[in-house]
């Protein structure tokens, strides 16, 4: 079986020096020295001030904390249905009212005249492209950029509107802590409030000044993330090489490939604009030949039982995207023979 995903994380030997530091400091969580170093190194790499970045135990809690502490008085948040379930789950857990909107041809949410607070999802490692929102009178923007670590370097917010960005450090992403999340914002007060929320609402005292939870990144996860930063050029190179091979396959076969992208590394191979018939044939043939595949976002979150009663606009493009897209194996453990097997199978399907 060719697996869909194989995480690319540092080896035990690469993490080991940081584990020795944990043994020496005997600090295991609570914004310890490794986490502080991670924040410094991330701020340098992403080219944002340290006061505008913090870490959390995972990206879903980062979304929840950002929504809970958001600098807006309204509880109403619009977001695309075409996203992973974590996006609406985080909003509901933060006591927000969710309305689902449709997406455009690039799978980005399309606000309307009623939109004031927006969760904009960066699908499958896409870049920010905030210019597309400049004609909307938005009060607050939260970006779910779970897989977009490589597309977020030197963020240019270029606006006075409060903007927050959440990145995942899950093992399945290109930049990993095993599990973890990053919150970045142009509003340092928002970052401070997310950090306080992640520590039971405490800030420098043992008193919970606001509602909060325990969402701090552990020192062990920080160790993995620091080791990942150490070898990031190598990881980036491996994903870049694989991306070139896959884009070449799609080019030879005439397939529209949403991801991988040419300018940024992402952890996905997503085909789009397939006819439903071809999509079904690919799934049948891949199953026969032991090649994994996945409908990444199923039919969209608005169709899921947990969210089916939430308010929604027309979702025609989201539903079309669900019918005509398919995720294929993408990881740095794919061999040349694996890629040949995948391409040959796709070629037979298209020829039939």
C-alpha positions, 0 to 999 in steps of 0.5 A: 500500500502506498500511504497517503501521508508519512510525517517528516519530523526530526529523528530522535538523534536530532531532538536529543540535545534539546531533551538533555536541556529539558533534563537540565532545566527540569522545566516541562511546560509553562512557557519554559526556556525551549518555548521561549527560544522557539518563539524567538526563532520563529519571530526571526524566521517569519520576520515578525516582532516577538510580541506578535507571536505565541505558541499553543498546544495545537492549532485548533485551540489556537483558533479557539483562543483567538476567537474567544479573545478577538478584539470585536464586540460581535459574536457573529463570524462568517467562514467557508464551509469548504474547510476542515472541521476544526474551523467551525468546531473552534468557533462554536467552542469559543461561543461564537455564532457561525455562518457558512459562506461559499468559496471562489475558484481558488477555494477562498471564502467570499464575504458579502455585505453582512460580513463583519468578522471573517475566518479566512481559510488558506486552503492546502498551504495557500498564501495570505493574499489579503488584498482580495478583502480590501473592499470589504468593511471588516471589523476583524479577520482571523486566518486559518492558515494551518498548512501555510507555514512556508507561505507566511514568511515576512507577513505584510498585514498592511492594514489597521484591521485586526488580523490574526493568523493560526498555523499548525505544527501537527506532524502531518504539516511541513513544519512540525512540533509533533503537535502544536500551534502558532498564533501571529497577529498585527495586534500585540494585545490580541497575542497577549490575550491569547497567551493569557487565555492559554494559561487559564486566564492568568497573567503573571499571577495565580489569579484567573483574570479572564476565562481561559484554559490550558493550551500551552505548548509543552517543552517536549513539543518545543524541542521537536519544533526547534529540531525541525527549525534546525533541519528546515532547509533540508525538509524544504528542499525535499518537499520542493523536489517532490512538488516539482515531480508531481507538478510534472506528472500533472502536466503530462497527464493534463490534470489540474493540480491545486497543490503542491504549489510552485512558490511554497511547499505544502504537505498535500497533492490535491487534484481539482476540476475532475469530472465526478466520473473520472474521480470515481474511476480513480478511487476504484483503480487506486483501491485495486492497486493499493494506492491511498486517496482521500476526500480531504474535506468531504462535502464541506463542514456545513453538510456534517451532522455537527453543523448542519443546523448552522446558518449558511448562504448558497454553497454551490461552488463549495459543493462542486469543489467537494464533488470534483477534487481528490487528495493523492499520496504526498510525502517525502517517503514516496519513491520514484517507483511509487510515483511511477505507479501512481502516474501509470494508474492515473494514465490508465484511468484517463485513457479509459 
